[in-house]
Amino acid sequence: MPSSKSYKRDYKQEGKYHATADQKKKRASRNAARAKLKKAGVAVAGKDVDHKNGNAKDNKKSNLRVQSKAKNRSFPRTKTAGKKK
């Protein structure tokens, strides 16, 4: 963000990036998964919550695990990524 005093943020433009209904649902699901693990006493600060089976809608505790950001984000996000052949 520019440090100029004359700079004004365009909030309408910024809202376009994360404002679709689908994006809001996905963000809410990620936050719910993180909250579930946090409530169970798992340290999640600075790490990512990963879904073991790849289904981000399945927020059962048995499907969640904590991973480092580097490991969780290191594989390609495709339909077949992480699936056994």
Buried (B, 14 or more C-beta within 10 A) or exposed (E): EEEEEEEEEEEEEEEEEEEEEEEEEBEEBBEEBBEBBEEEEBEBEEBBBBBEEEEBEBBEEEBBBBEEEEEBEEEEEEEEEEEEE
